[in-house]
């Protein structure tokens, strides 16, 4: 095995921001209110939309124990952080990182280079 193929990195992993989800849509959806985001313009052209309930890292400043989540049909909503809602690990890459190969599956993982 090539040593570069077995390199691992210790990095910070978190949750997506509401803005990450919003800007993952095509530009024509950027002016839509994300609390009414359940339409095909927003969801069909958003690479982060998965049709699931999932937390974001963004919290409400006016309510204790409340954070924003993405609802299964695409809306951004706020809920009590005690609810059982899924999480999706997220990390950010430097702009110099390039996808070399792979499709992200277990049998063909992404290979990147800087």
Jmol script that loads the backbone (N, CA, C; Angstrom):
load data "model"
ATOM      1  N   UNK A   1       0.841  -1.185   0.000  1.00  0.00           N
ATOM      2  CA  UNK A   1       0.000   0.000   0.000  1.00  0.00           C
ATOM      3  C   UNK A   1       0.881   1.240   0.000  1.00  0.00           C
ATOM      4  N   UNK A   2       0.522   2.191  -0.793  1.00  0.00           N
ATOM      5  CA  UNK A   2       1.212   3.461  -0.856  1.00  0.00           C
ATOM      6  C   UNK A   2       1.024   4.190   0.476  1.00  0.00           C
ATOM      7  N   UNK A   3       2.113   4.711   1.102  1.00  0.00           N
ATOM      8  CA  UNK A   3       1.976   5.400   2.394  1.00  0.00           C
ATOM      9  C   UNK A   3       0.984   6.561   2.352  1.00  0.00           C
ATOM     10  N   UNK A   4       0.882   7.236   1.231  1.00  0.00           N
ATOM     11  CA  UNK A   4      -0.053   8.361   1.130  1.00  0.00           C
ATOM     12  C   UNK A   4      -1.501   7.889   1.205  1.00  0.00           C
ATOM     13  N   UNK A   5      -1.768   6.656   0.796  1.00  0.00           N
ATOM     14  CA  UNK A   5      -3.128   6.126   0.828  1.00  0.00           C
ATOM     15  C   UNK A   5      -3.575   5.754   2.237  1.00  0.00           C
ATOM     16  N   UNK A   6      -2.626   5.556   3.141  1.00  0.00           N
ATOM     17  CA  UNK A   6      -2.982   5.163   4.493  1.00  0.00           C
ATOM     18  C   UNK A   6      -2.875   6.324   5.482  1.00  0.00           C
ATOM     19  N   UNK A   7      -2.632   7.522   5.000  1.00  0.00           N
ATOM     20  CA  UNK A   7      -2.504   8.681   5.869  1.00  0.00           C
ATOM     21  C   UNK A   7      -3.855   9.052   6.456  1.00  0.00           C
ATOM     22  N   UNK A   8      -3.870   9.270   7.741  1.00  0.00           N
ATOM     23  CA  UNK A   8      -5.086   9.745   8.393  1.00  0.00           C
ATOM     24  C   UNK A   8      -4.809  11.095   9.036  1.00  0.00           C
ATOM     25  N   UNK A   9      -5.869  11.831   9.287  1.00  0.00           N
ATOM     26  CA  UNK A   9      -5.741  13.156   9.862  1.00  0.00           C
ATOM     27  C   UNK A   9      -6.640  13.286  11.068  1.00  0.00           C
ATOM     28  N   UNK A  10      -6.152  13.984  12.071  1.00  0.00           N
ATOM     29  CA  UNK A  10      -6.937  14.277  13.254  1.00  0.00           C
ATOM     30  C   UNK A  10      -7.493  15.685  13.061  1.00  0.00           C
ATOM     31  N   UNK A  11      -8.798  15.803  12.912  1.00  0.00           N
ATOM     32  CA  UNK A  11      -9.399  17.104  12.630  1.00  0.00           C
ATOM     33  C   UNK A  11     -10.686  17.266  13.425  1.00  0.00           C
ATOM     34  N   UNK A  12     -11.165  18.477  13.463  1.00  0.00           N
ATOM     35  CA  UNK A  12     -12.412  18.759  14.158  1.00  0.00           C
ATOM     36  C   UNK A  12     -13.593  18.427  13.261  1.00  0.00           C
ATOM     37  N   UNK A  13     -14.557  17.764  13.832  1.00  0.00           N
ATOM     38  CA  UNK A  13     -15.783  17.397  13.138  1.00  0.00           C
ATOM     39  C   UNK A  13     -16.926  18.059  13.883  1.00  0.00           C
ATOM     40  N   UNK A  14     -17.884  18.611  13.162  1.00  0.00           N
ATOM     41  CA  UNK A  14     -19.018  19.270  13.805  1.00  0.00           C
ATOM     42  C   UNK A  14     -20.286  19.040  13.008  1.00  0.00           C
ATOM     43  N   UNK A  15     -21.247  19.929  13.183  1.00  0.00           N
ATOM     44  CA  UNK A  15     -22.508  19.888  12.456  1.00  0.00           C
ATOM     45  C   UNK A  15     -22.535  21.038  11.461  1.00  0.00           C
ATOM     46  N   UNK A  16     -23.396  20.923  10.452  1.00  0.00           N
ATOM     47  CA  UNK A  16     -23.507  21.997   9.469  1.00  0.00           C
ATOM     48  C   UNK A  16     -24.188  23.217  10.092  1.00  0.00           C
ATOM     49  N   UNK A  17     -23.848  24.388   9.574  1.00  0.00           N
ATOM     50  CA  UNK A  17     -24.547  25.623   9.910  1.00  0.00           C
ATOM     51  C   UNK A  17     -25.789  25.714   9.031  1.00  0.00           C
ATOM     52  N   UNK A  18     -26.779  26.474   9.473  1.00  0.00           N
ATOM     53  CA  UNK A  18     -27.953  26.709   8.638  1.00  0.00           C
ATOM     54  C   UNK A  18     -27.515  27.337   7.320  1.00  0.00           C
ATOM     55  N   UNK A  19     -26.539  28.238   7.357  1.00  0.00           N
ATOM     56  CA  UNK A  19     -26.071  28.885   6.121  1.00  0.00           C
ATOM     57  C   UNK A  19     -25.426  27.880   5.164  1.00  0.00           C
ATOM     58  N   UNK A  20     -24.756  26.850   5.681  1.00  0.00           N
ATOM     59  CA  UNK A  20     -24.189  25.800   4.822  1.00  0.00           C
ATOM     60  C   UNK A  20     -25.299  25.145   4.013  1.00  0.00           C
ATOM     61  N   UNK A  21     -26.371  24.812   4.695  1.00  0.00           N
ATOM     62  CA  UNK A  21     -27.514  24.167   4.038  1.00  0.00           C
ATOM     63  C   UNK A  21     -28.138  25.110   3.004  1.00  0.00           C
ATOM     64  N   UNK A  22     -28.315  26.374   3.369  1.00  0.00           N
ATOM     65  CA  UNK A  22     -28.919  27.335   2.445  1.00  0.00           C
ATOM     66  C   UNK A  22     -28.098  27.564   1.188  1.00  0.00           C
ATOM     67  N   UNK A  23     -26.797  27.718   1.353  1.00  0.00           N
ATOM     68  CA  UNK A  23     -25.939  27.984   0.198  1.00  0.00           C
ATOM     69  C   UNK A  23     -25.608  26.727  -0.610  1.00  0.00           C
ATOM     70  N   UNK A  24     -25.982  25.558  -0.112  1.00  0.00           N
ATOM     71  CA  UNK A  24     -25.799  24.323  -0.889  1.00  0.00           C
ATOM     72  C   UNK A  24     -26.851  24.203  -1.984  1.00  0.00           C
ATOM     73  N   UNK A  25     -27.863  25.048  -1.932  1.00  0.00           N
ATOM     74  CA  UNK A  25     -28.896  25.072  -2.977  1.00  0.00           C
ATOM     75  C   UNK A  25     -28.407  25.900  -4.155  1.00  0.00           C
ATOM     76  N   UNK A  26     -29.086  25.783  -5.264  1.00  0.00           N
ATOM     77  CA  UNK A  26     -28.744  26.597  -6.428  1.00  0.00           C
ATOM     78  C   UNK A  26     -29.058  28.065  -6.118  1.00  0.00           C
ATOM     79  N   UNK A  27     -28.352  28.998  -6.758  1.00  0.00           N
ATOM     80  CA  UNK A  27     -28.493  30.424  -6.433  1.00  0.00           C
ATOM     81  C   UNK A  27     -29.919  30.976  -6.487  1.00  0.00           C
ATOM     82  N   UNK A  28     -30.784  30.436  -7.329  1.00  0.00           N
ATOM     83  CA  UNK A  28     -32.151  30.957  -7.378  1.00  0.00           C
ATOM     84  C   UNK A  28     -32.920  30.692  -6.086  1.00  0.00           C
ATOM     85  N   UNK A  29     -32.433  29.800  -5.238  1.00  0.00           N
ATOM     86  CA  UNK A  29     -33.084  29.522  -3.953  1.00  0.00           C
ATOM     87  C   UNK A  29     -32.503  30.347  -2.809  1.00  0.00           C
ATOM     88  N   UNK A  30     -31.437  31.089  -3.048  1.00  0.00           N
ATOM     89  CA  UNK A  30     -30.769  31.828  -1.978  1.00  0.00           C
ATOM     90  C   UNK A  30     -31.612  32.948  -1.376  1.00  0.00           C
ATOM     91  N   UNK A  31     -32.598  33.421  -2.076  1.00  0.00           N
ATOM     92  CA  UNK A  31     -33.443  34.499  -1.550  1.00  0.00           C
ATOM     93  C   UNK A  31     -34.699  33.971  -0.859  1.00  0.00           C
ATOM     94  N   UNK A  32     -34.904  32.673  -0.856  1.00  0.00           N
ATOM     95  CA  UNK A  32     -36.075  32.085  -0.207  1.00  0.00           C
ATOM     96  C   UNK A  32     -35.911  32.069   1.305  1.00  0.00           C
ATOM     97  N   UNK A  33     -37.015  32.229   2.013  1.00  0.00           N
ATOM     98  CA  UNK A  33     -37.012  32.090   3.460  1.00  0.00           C
ATOM     99  C   UNK A  33     -36.887  30.602   3.778  1.00  0.00           C
ATOM    100  N   UNK A  34     -35.862  30.213   4.520  1.00  0.00           N
ATOM    101  CA  UNK A  34     -35.615  28.789   4.742  1.00  0.00           C
ATOM    102  C   UNK A  34     -36.632  28.141   5.674  1.00  0.00           C
ATOM    103  N   UNK A  35     -37.443  28.932   6.362  1.00  0.00           N
ATOM    104  CA  UNK A  35     -38.508  28.311   7.155  1.00  0.00           C
ATOM    105  C   UNK A  35     -39.676  27.920   6.251  1.00  0.00           C
ATOM    106  N   UNK A  36     -39.658  28.354   5.008  1.00  0.00           N
ATOM    107  CA  UNK A  36     -40.644  27.938   4.023  1.00  0.00           C
ATOM    108  C   UNK A  36     -39.956  27.295   2.836  1.00  0.00           C
ATOM    109  N   UNK A  37     -38.920  26.542   3.108  1.00  0.00           N
ATOM    110  CA  UNK A  37     -37.996  26.022   2.108  1.00  0.00           C
ATOM    111  C   UNK A  37     -38.459  24.720   1.482  1.00  0.00           C
ATOM    112  N   UNK A  38     -39.687  24.306   1.777  1.00  0.00           N
ATOM    113  CA  UNK A  38     -40.173  23.005   1.306  1.00  0.00           C
ATOM    114  C   UNK A  38     -40.749  23.091  -0.099  1.00  0.00           C
ATOM    115  N   UNK A  39     -39.917  23.417  -1.041  1.00  0.00           N
ATOM    116  CA  UNK A  39     -40.359  23.462  -2.435  1.00  0.00           C
ATOM    117  C   UNK A  39     -39.258  22.903  -3.324  1.00  0.00           C
ATOM    118  N   UNK A  40     -39.604  22.546  -4.519  1.00  0.00           N
ATOM    119  CA  UNK A  40     -38.654  21.860  -5.390  1.00  0.00           C
ATOM    120  C   UNK A  40     -37.482  22.738  -5.802  1.00  0.00           C
ATOM    121  N   UNK A  41     -37.656  24.060  -5.888  1.00  0.00           N
ATOM    122  CA  UNK A  41     -36.530  24.928  -6.225  1.00  0.00           C
ATOM    123  C   UNK A  41     -35.430  24.792  -5.189  1.00  0.00           C
ATOM    124  N   UNK A  42     -35.823  24.696  -3.939  1.00  0.00           N
ATOM    125  CA  UNK A  42     -34.848  24.611  -2.856  1.00  0.00           C
ATOM    126  C   UNK A  42     -34.305  23.205  -2.660  1.00  0.00           C
ATOM    127  N   UNK A  43     -35.157  22.215  -2.668  1.00  0.00           N
ATOM    128  CA  UNK A  43     -34.711  20.868  -2.313  1.00  0.00           C
ATOM    129  C   UNK A  43     -34.141  20.069  -3.478  1.00  0.00           C
ATOM    130  N   UNK A  44     -34.690  20.197  -4.672  1.00  0.00           N
ATOM    131  CA  UNK A  44     -34.182  19.422  -5.809  1.00  0.00           C
ATOM    132  C   UNK A  44     -32.805  19.870  -6.261  1.00  0.00           C
ATOM    133  N   UNK A  45     -32.429  21.090  -5.894  1.00  0.00           N
ATOM    134  CA  UNK A  45     -31.147  21.639  -6.327  1.00  0.00           C
ATOM    135  C   UNK A  45     -30.225  21.926  -5.149  1.00  0.00           C
ATOM    136  N   UNK A  46     -30.388  21.206  -4.060  1.00  0.00           N
ATOM    137  CA  UNK A  46     -29.565  21.389  -2.872  1.00  0.00           C
ATOM    138  C   UNK A  46     -28.828  20.085  -2.593  1.00  0.00           C
ATOM    139  N   UNK A  47     -27.521  20.103  -2.749  1.00  0.00           N
ATOM    140  CA  UNK A  47     -26.756  18.868  -2.608  1.00  0.00           C
ATOM    141  C   UNK A  47     -26.689  18.387  -1.162  1.00  0.00           C
ATOM    142  N   UNK A  48     -27.073  19.220  -0.182  1.00  0.00           N
ATOM    143  CA  UNK A  48     -27.072  18.780   1.211  1.00  0.00           C
ATOM    144  C   UNK A  48     -28.423  18.232   1.669  1.00  0.00           C
ATOM    145  N   UNK A  49     -29.463  18.445   0.884  1.00  0.00           N
ATOM    146  CA  UNK A  49     -30.799  17.971   1.265  1.00  0.00           C
ATOM    147  C   UNK A  49     -30.856  16.455   1.173  1.00  0.00           C
ATOM    148  N   UNK A  50     -31.278  15.813   2.276  1.00  0.00           N
ATOM    149  CA  UNK A  50     -31.351  14.353   2.308  1.00  0.00           C
ATOM    150  C   UNK A  50     -32.757  13.831   2.601  1.00  0.00           C
ATOM    151  N   UNK A  51     -33.707  14.719   2.889  1.00  0.00           N
ATOM    152  CA  UNK A  51     -35.056  14.267   3.200  1.00  0.00           C
ATOM    153  C   UNK A  51     -35.177  13.671   4.589  1.00  0.00           C
ATOM    154  N   UNK A  52     -34.346  14.125   5.525  1.00  0.00           N
ATOM    155  CA  UNK A  52     -34.323  13.605   6.889  1.00  0.00           C
ATOM    156  C   UNK A  52     -34.453  14.746   7.894  1.00  0.00           C
ATOM    157  N   UNK A  53     -34.767  14.404   9.117  1.00  0.00           N
ATOM    158  CA  UNK A  53     -34.643  15.359  10.221  1.00  0.00           C
ATOM    159  C   UNK A  53     -33.189  15.353  10.654  1.00  0.00           C
ATOM    160  N   UNK A  54     -32.549  16.530  10.721  1.00  0.00           N
ATOM    161  CA  UNK A  54     -31.170  16.579  11.186  1.00  0.00           C
ATOM    162  C   UNK A  54     -30.847  17.927  11.808  1.00  0.00           C
ATOM    163  N   UNK A  55     -30.060  17.880  12.874  1.00  0.00           N
ATOM    164  CA  UNK A  55     -29.663  19.088  13.582  1.00  0.00           C
ATOM    165  C   UNK A  55     -28.645  19.896  12.780  1.00  0.00           C
ATOM    166  N   UNK A  56     -28.632  21.203  13.038  1.00  0.00           N
ATOM    167  CA  UNK A  56     -27.529  22.061  12.607  1.00  0.00           C
ATOM    168  C   UNK A  56     -26.801  22.502  13.871  1.00  0.00           C
ATOM    169  N   UNK A  57     -25.682  23.151  13.714  1.00  0.00           N
ATOM    170  CA  UNK A  57     -24.940  23.665  14.864  1.00  0.00           C
ATOM    171  C   UNK A  57     -25.482  25.027  15.302  1.00  0.00           C
ATOM    172  N   UNK A  58     -26.354  25.609  14.505  1.00  0.00           N
ATOM    173  CA  UNK A  58     -26.877  26.953  14.766  1.00  0.00           C
ATOM    174  C   UNK A  58     -27.953  26.926  15.855  1.00  0.00           C
ATOM    175  N   UNK A  59     -27.756  27.750  16.879  1.00  0.00           N
ATOM    176  CA  UNK A  59     -28.705  27.827  17.988  1.00  0.00           C
ATOM    177  C   UNK A  59     -29.518  29.101  17.912  1.00  0.00           C
ATOM    178  N   UNK A  60     -30.661  29.091  18.543  1.00  0.00           N
ATOM    179  CA  UNK A  60     -31.477  30.304  18.662  1.00  0.00           C
ATOM    180  C   UNK A  60     -30.928  31.136  19.802  1.00  0.00           C
ATOM    181  N   UNK A  61     -30.738  32.415  19.567  1.00  0.00           N
ATOM    182  CA  UNK A  61     -30.195  33.281  20.616  1.00  0.00           C
ATOM    183  C   UNK A  61     -31.269  33.726  21.601  1.00  0.00           C
ATOM    184  N   UNK A  62     -32.527  33.635  21.210  1.00  0.00           N
ATOM    185  CA  UNK A  62     -33.604  34.122  22.064  1.00  0.00           C
ATOM    186  C   UNK A  62     -34.271  33.040  22.901  1.00  0.00           C
ATOM    187  N   UNK A  63     -33.847  31.795  22.772  1.00  0.00           N
ATOM    188  CA  UNK A  63     -34.459  30.697  23.527  1.00  0.00           C
ATOM    189  C   UNK A  63     -33.385  29.732  24.014  1.00  0.00           C
ATOM    190  N   UNK A  64     -33.401  29.478  25.299  1.00  0.00           N
ATOM    191  CA  UNK A  64     -32.465  28.514  25.876  1.00  0.00           C
ATOM    192  C   UNK A  64     -32.856  27.114  25.434  1.00  0.00           C
ATOM    193  N   UNK A  65     -31.885  26.273  25.163  1.00  0.00           N
ATOM    194  CA  UNK A  65     -32.097  24.869  24.790  1.00  0.00           C
ATOM    195  C   UNK A  65     -32.869  24.693  23.487  1.00  0.00           C
ATOM    196  N   UNK A  66     -32.682  25.614  22.563  1.00  0.00           N
ATOM    197  CA  UNK A  66     -33.351  25.522  21.269  1.00  0.00           C
ATOM    198  C   UNK A  66     -32.321  25.725  20.169  1.00  0.00           C
ATOM    199  N   UNK A  67     -32.376  24.866  19.165  1.00  0.00           N
ATOM    200  CA  UNK A  67     -31.454  24.966  18.029  1.00  0.00           C
ATOM    201  C   UNK A  67     -32.231  24.747  16.739  1.00  0.00           C
ATOM    202  N   UNK A  68     -31.589  25.067  15.626  1.00  0.00           N
ATOM    203  CA  UNK A  68     -32.227  24.901  14.322  1.00  0.00           C
ATOM    204  C   UNK A  68     -31.954  23.507  13.768  1.00  0.00           C
ATOM    205  N   UNK A  69     -32.950  22.992  13.069  1.00  0.00           N
ATOM    206  CA  UNK A  69     -32.812  21.700  12.418  1.00  0.00           C
ATOM    207  C   UNK A  69     -33.415  21.773  11.022  1.00  0.00           C
ATOM    208  N   UNK A  70     -33.063  20.812  10.203  1.00  0.00           N
ATOM    209  CA  UNK A  70     -33.646  20.685   8.867  1.00  0.00           C
ATOM    210  C   UNK A  70     -34.701  19.592   8.959  1.00  0.00           C
ATOM    211  N   UNK A  71     -35.897  19.900   8.481  1.00  0.00           N
ATOM    212  CA  UNK A  71     -37.020  18.975   8.542  1.00  0.00           C
ATOM    213  C   UNK A  71     -37.016  18.114   7.275  1.00  0.00           C
ATOM    214  N   UNK A  72     -37.602  16.955   7.327  1.00  0.00           N
ATOM    215  CA  UNK A  72     -37.545  15.980   6.233  1.00  0.00           C
ATOM    216  C   UNK A  72     -38.000  16.528   4.885  1.00  0.00           C
ATOM    217  N   UNK A  73     -38.881  17.540   4.860  1.00  0.00           N
ATOM    218  CA  UNK A  73     -39.321  18.069   3.559  1.00  0.00           C
ATOM    219  C   UNK A  73     -38.552  19.312   3.146  1.00  0.00           C
ATOM    220  N   UNK A  74     -37.512  19.692   3.903  1.00  0.00           N
ATOM    221  CA  UNK A  74     -36.609  20.747   3.471  1.00  0.00           C
ATOM    222  C   UNK A  74     -36.604  22.018   4.282  1.00  0.00           C
ATOM    223  N   UNK A  75     -37.642  22.261   5.073  1.00  0.00           N
ATOM    224  CA  UNK A  75     -37.692  23.469   5.902  1.00  0.00           C
ATOM    225  C   UNK A  75     -36.581  23.493   6.937  1.00  0.00           C
ATOM    226  N   UNK A  76     -36.211  24.707   7.351  1.00  0.00           N
ATOM    227  CA  UNK A  76     -35.375  24.886   8.528  1.00  0.00           C
ATOM    228  C   UNK A  76     -36.317  25.318   9.640  1.00  0.00           C
ATOM    229  N   UNK A  77     -36.205  24.662  10.775  1.00  0.00           N
ATOM    230  CA  UNK A  77     -37.117  24.862  11.891  1.00  0.00           C
ATOM    231  C   UNK A  77     -36.290  24.986  13.162  1.00  0.00           C
ATOM    232  N   UNK A  78     -36.910  25.340  14.256  1.00  0.00           N
ATOM    233  CA  UNK A  78     -36.209  25.304  15.542  1.00  0.00           C
ATOM    234  C   UNK A  78     -36.950  24.368  16.479  1.00  0.00           C
ATOM    235  N   UNK A  79     -36.181  23.616  17.242  1.00  0.00           N
ATOM    236  CA  UNK A  79     -36.745  22.619  18.148  1.00  0.00           C
ATOM    237  C   UNK A  79     -35.954  22.581  19.435  1.00  0.00           C
ATOM    238  N   UNK A  80     -36.553  21.989  20.445  1.00  0.00           N
ATOM    239  CA  UNK A  80     -35.881  21.745  21.717  1.00  0.00           C
ATOM    240  C   UNK A  80     -34.738  20.768  21.484  1.00  0.00           C
ATOM    241  N   UNK A  81     -33.584  21.063  22.054  1.00  0.00           N
ATOM    242  CA  UNK A  81     -32.425  20.205  21.818  1.00  0.00           C
ATOM    243  C   UNK A  81     -32.566  18.834  22.472  1.00  0.00           C
ATOM    244  N   UNK A  82     -33.615  18.595  23.220  1.00  0.00           N
ATOM    245  CA  UNK A  82     -33.860  17.293  23.800  1.00  0.00           C
ATOM    246  C   UNK A  82     -34.518  16.310  22.847  1.00  0.00           C
ATOM    247  N   UNK A  83     -34.914  16.780  21.669  1.00  0.00           N
ATOM    248  CA  UNK A  83     -35.571  15.891  20.694  1.00  0.00           C
ATOM    249  C   UNK A  83     -34.561  14.952  20.056  1.00  0.00           C
ATOM    250  N   UNK A  84     -35.028  13.788  19.687  1.00  0.00           N
ATOM    251  CA  UNK A  84     -34.183  12.806  18.994  1.00  0.00           C
ATOM    252  C   UNK A  84     -34.214  13.104  17.506  1.00  0.00           C
ATOM    253  N   UNK A  85     -33.197  13.802  17.050  1.00  0.00           N
ATOM    254  CA  UNK A  85     -33.069  14.184  15.642  1.00  0.00           C
ATOM    255  C   UNK A  85     -31.664  13.774  15.207  1.00  0.00           C
ATOM    256  N   UNK A  86     -31.526  13.360  13.965  1.00  0.00           N
ATOM    257  CA  UNK A  86     -30.238  12.889  13.466  1.00  0.00           C
ATOM    258  C   UNK A  86     -29.186  13.982  13.376  1.00  0.00           C
ATOM    259  N   UNK A  87     -27.953  13.560  13.312  1.00  0.00           N
ATOM    260  CA  UNK A  87     -26.823  14.459  13.105  1.00  0.00           C
ATOM    261  C   UNK A  87     -26.003  13.958  11.923  1.00  0.00           C
ATOM    262  N   UNK A  88     -25.401  14.903  11.225  1.00  0.00           N
ATOM    263  CA  UNK A  88     -24.540  14.554  10.096  1.00  0.00           C
ATOM    264  C   UNK A  88     -23.186  15.205  10.333  1.00  0.00           C
ATOM    265  N   UNK A  89     -22.136  14.424  10.486  1.00  0.00           N
ATOM    266  CA  UNK A  89     -20.825  15.026  10.710  1.00  0.00           C
ATOM    267  C   UNK A  89     -20.389  15.859   9.511  1.00  0.00           C
ATOM    268  N   UNK A  90     -19.780  16.990   9.811  1.00  0.00           N
ATOM    269  CA  UNK A  90     -19.358  17.935   8.779  1.00  0.00           C
ATOM    270  C   UNK A  90     -17.949  18.413   9.092  1.00  0.00           C
ATOM    271  N   UNK A  91     -17.175  18.646   8.059  1.00  0.00           N
ATOM    272  CA  UNK A  91     -15.869  19.264   8.231  1.00  0.00           C
ATOM    273  C   UNK A  91     -15.594  20.124   7.005  1.00  0.00           C
ATOM    274  N   UNK A  92     -14.673  21.032   7.154  1.00  0.00           N
ATOM    275  CA  UNK A  92     -14.344  21.962   6.081  1.00  0.00           C
ATOM    276  C   UNK A  92     -12.949  21.675   5.554  1.00  0.00           C
ATOM    277  N   UNK A  93     -12.792  21.818   4.254  1.00  0.00           N
ATOM    278  CA  UNK A  93     -11.506  21.607   3.609  1.00  0.00           C
ATOM    279  C   UNK A  93     -10.964  22.932   3.104  1.00  0.00           C
ATOM    280  N   UNK A  94      -9.657  23.047   3.061  1.00  0.00           N
ATOM    281  CA  UNK A  94      -9.033  24.224   2.461  1.00  0.00           C
ATOM    282  C   UNK A  94      -9.318  24.219   0.966  1.00  0.00           C
ATOM    283  N   UNK A  95      -9.308  25.377   0.361  1.00  0.00           N
ATOM    284  CA  UNK A  95      -9.610  25.475  -1.068  1.00  0.00           C
ATOM    285  C   UNK A  95      -8.555  24.799  -1.938  1.00  0.00           C
ATOM    286  N   UNK A  96      -7.398  24.500  -1.375  1.00  0.00           N
ATOM    287  CA  UNK A  96      -6.338  23.838  -2.146  1.00  0.00           C
ATOM    288  C   UNK A  96      -6.553  22.327  -2.254  1.00  0.00           C
ATOM    289  N   UNK A  97      -7.500  21.776  -1.516  1.00  0.00           N
ATOM    290  CA  UNK A  97      -7.763  20.333  -1.548  1.00  0.00           C
ATOM    291  C   UNK A  97      -8.517  19.989  -2.829  1.00  0.00           C
ATOM    292  N   UNK A  98      -8.075  18.911  -3.491  1.00  0.00           N
ATOM    293  CA  UNK A  98      -8.652  18.498  -4.768  1.00  0.00           C
ATOM    294  C   UNK A  98      -9.109  17.041  -4.660  1.00  0.00           C
ATOM    295  N   UNK A  99     -10.282  16.751  -5.197  1.00  0.00           N
ATOM    296  CA  UNK A  99     -10.767  15.376  -5.272  1.00  0.00           C
ATOM    297  C   UNK A  99     -10.009  14.666  -6.380  1.00  0.00           C
ATOM    298  N   UNK A 100      -9.287  13.622  -6.027  1.00  0.00           N
ATOM    299  CA  UNK A 100      -8.501  12.875  -6.999  1.00  0.00           C
ATOM    300  C   UNK A 100      -9.303  11.736  -7.624  1.00  0.00           C
ATOM    301  N   UNK A 101     -10.040  10.992  -6.779  1.00  0.00           N
ATOM    302  CA  UNK A 101     -10.801   9.858  -7.289  1.00  0.00           C
ATOM    303  C   UNK A 101     -11.793   9.401  -6.230  1.00  0.00           C
ATOM    304  N   UNK A 102     -12.607   8.421  -6.592  1.00  0.00           N
ATOM    305  CA  UNK A 102     -13.554   7.817  -5.669  1.00  0.00           C
ATOM    306  C   UNK A 102     -14.948   8.405  -5.784  1.00  0.00           C
ATOM    307  N   UNK A 103     -15.910   7.614  -5.307  1.00  0.00           N
ATOM    308  CA  UNK A 103     -17.293   8.092  -5.331  1.00  0.00           C
ATOM    309  C   UNK A 103     -17.896   8.171  -3.928  1.00  0.00           C
ATOM    310  N   UNK A 104     -17.077   7.972  -2.889  1.00  0.00           N
ATOM    311  CA  UNK A 104     -17.535   8.117  -1.516  1.00  0.00           C
ATOM    312  C   UNK A 104     -18.155   6.882  -0.911  1.00  0.00           C
ATOM    313  N   UNK A 105     -18.159   5.782  -1.627  1.00  0.00           N
ATOM    314  CA  UNK A 105     -18.709   4.537  -1.080  1.00  0.00           C
ATOM    315  C   UNK A 105     -17.635   3.818  -0.268  1.00  0.00           C
ATOM    316  N   UNK A 106     -18.043   2.812   0.483  1.00  0.00           N
ATOM    317  CA  UNK A 106     -17.083   2.053   1.292  1.00  0.00           C
ATOM    318  C   UNK A 106     -16.083   1.320   0.410  1.00  0.00           C
ATOM    319  N   UNK A 107     -16.509   0.888  -0.774  1.00  0.00           N
ATOM    320  CA  UNK A 107     -15.616   0.170  -1.680  1.00  0.00           C
ATOM    321  C   UNK A 107     -14.746   1.094  -2.533  1.00  0.00           C
ATOM    322  N   UNK A 108     -15.141   2.357  -2.645  1.00  0.00           N
ATOM    323  CA  UNK A 108     -14.417   3.307  -3.477  1.00  0.00           C
ATOM    324  C   UNK A 108     -14.413   4.678  -2.790  1.00  0.00           C
ATOM    325  N   UNK A 109     -13.687   4.807  -1.647  1.00  0.00           N
ATOM    326  CA  UNK A 109     -13.726   6.056  -0.887  1.00  0.00           C
ATOM    327  C   UNK A 109     -13.100   7.216  -1.655  1.00  0.00           C
ATOM    328  N   UNK A 110     -13.470   8.423  -1.262  1.00  0.00           N
ATOM    329  CA  UNK A 110     -12.853   9.615  -1.846  1.00  0.00           C
ATOM    330  C   UNK A 110     -11.361   9.613  -1.552  1.00  0.00           C
ATOM    331  N   UNK A 111     -10.575  10.006  -2.528  1.00  0.00           N
ATOM    332  CA  UNK A 111      -9.131  10.216  -2.384  1.00  0.00           C
ATOM    333  C   UNK A 111      -8.877  11.677  -2.725  1.00  0.00           C
ATOM    334  N   UNK A 112      -8.242  12.375  -1.794  1.00  0.00           N
ATOM    335  CA  UNK A 112      -8.009  13.803  -1.991  1.00  0.00           C
ATOM    336  C   UNK A 112      -6.525  14.109  -1.931  1.00  0.00           C
ATOM    337  N   UNK A 113      -6.152  15.246  -2.462  1.00  0.00           N
ATOM    338  CA  UNK A 113      -4.779  15.740  -2.362  1.00  0.00           C
ATOM    339  C   UNK A 113      -4.822  17.238  -2.169  1.00  0.00           C
ATOM    340  N   UNK A 114      -3.767  17.767  -1.602  1.00  0.00           N
ATOM    341  CA  UNK A 114      -3.713  19.217  -1.333  1.00  0.00           C
ATOM    342  C   UNK A 114      -2.796  19.896  -2.324  1.00  0.00           C
TER     343      UNK A 114
END
end "model"
wireframe off; spacefill off
backbone 0.3
color backbone group
